Amino acid sequence: MIPQKTAKTKLLKEITKCRACRFCVDVCPTYQASIGVESMSAFGRLQILKYLLKGRLELDDAMTFCLYTCLQCKRCEIICKSKGQNLEICELIQLGRSLVSPTLVKGGKNAAI
Amino acid sequence: MQQSKIMISQALATLKDNMARTGDPMGFTQPYWTDWAEKTDMPRKGPTILLTARMYQMLPYVIQETSLVETIRPLLPLLSVKAFAKMMAMGNAVAGEAVIKFKARNAQNIRLKGNTALTGILAVLRQTGLDPAYLYENEPYSGVLLYDLGLEKDIAPHVYKVYSHLKDQGVKQVVTVDPHTTYMLRTIYPKYIRNYELRVIHYMEYLFENTKKITRHGSCGLPDDFVLHDSCVMTRSLNIIHEMRRIMNCLDIKFLESENSRQNTGCCGGPVEYAYGNLSKNISQARIHELASISKNIIVACPICMINFSKYEKELGIRIWDMGELLHAAIL
């Protein structure tokens, strides 16, 4: 089990490796089903995590929805790999969830990372 | 999207509570996963076990759980987070098992499919000379849902518990039947346990190594052609792609491929159904229409894909076959 501080640092470090090519956006099944909302794609979720960690976003209903609707299907990772970046996107989103879930379990209204 | 925090908060709290109380994601205390094995005469102990991890057996109850969530959803704006959580927790602990089990009596079709699939898998393993043991009521759940939802603090003790339980039973090799359990035991467990010693093999990987020993006996009533649906975890996390195709070829069963197949396969939408039924439906509809336009007989090799696509059987006039069901028809 990774300590929270290490998880945050790892997450931010990995997210900065994203070159924002956005090839992962179109292939995401939740993006396709949401008629083009970028927050519902792999790239969108990484950005949400980044700004949640930096404290610029608050974990509200919309952010929770975006984070917990990731299917963990790894379709984004295949395209990321093919473009030479090879980020383990689903693992990063899962790591992000592991930072949020303990506070959500408590049911607090202002749960934040 | 509305009330998402309450929904997820409640889903996480219920799952956490169920797992802590019973070690089962549904929170059931009575074993519901052993019925299929009653007439199989599998030994209770052995170095190689068949691990279903309750995945196929819990399908009838999963249908009821998700339909309950949809029923409760309109009430959410009227309740505070704490009140709702308390109500759900109490209801779940006191009467959840009885209510869900009672309602699940109607899900006979999916129960039959699951049991047939498991029997078929066991039959083909036995045909190739492997006679695995089964832990019956002591069979553990892998904890995949805890991991997927990021309940890191709860997954660690569960992993240790399952691993030591398997070691205590003298298990050296685990033959799994679904991709999610395979992924957990092969990839996630070793991250928590030093000197991890279990050999984890999916049944299709085992059959792939022993295709010469597979002989087709039955098959009356099998359709002429099928279309394959690859599971996301199976292809992209486990890289089990050619195995299913080779087994089909070996059994002389004709199949077609969809445009989105192998590593580019489309998701069934199952992983988000626990809380977001509409989104899950949109995703599964897109995929099932793609598959149904190729063949009316669709092969899947994952219980979650099976349950999610089976909802469209009547509407689209299709038949969802689990790989295990197909093996059952071809071998027995």
Interface residues (C-beta under 8 A of the other chain):
Chain A: M1 I2 P29 T30 Q32 A33 S34 L59 D60 D61 A62 T64 F65 Y68 T69 L71 Q72 C73 K74 R75 E77 I78 Q94 L95 G96 R97 S98 L99 V100 S101 P102 L104 V105 K106 G107 G108 K109 A111
Chain B: M1 Q2 Q3 S4 K5 I8 S9 Q10 L12 A13 K16 V81 K82 A85 Y147 D148 L149 G150 L151 E152 K153 A156 Y192 C232 V233 R236 S237 Q263 N264 G266 C267 G269 P271 V272 A275 Y276 L279 N282 I283 A286 R287
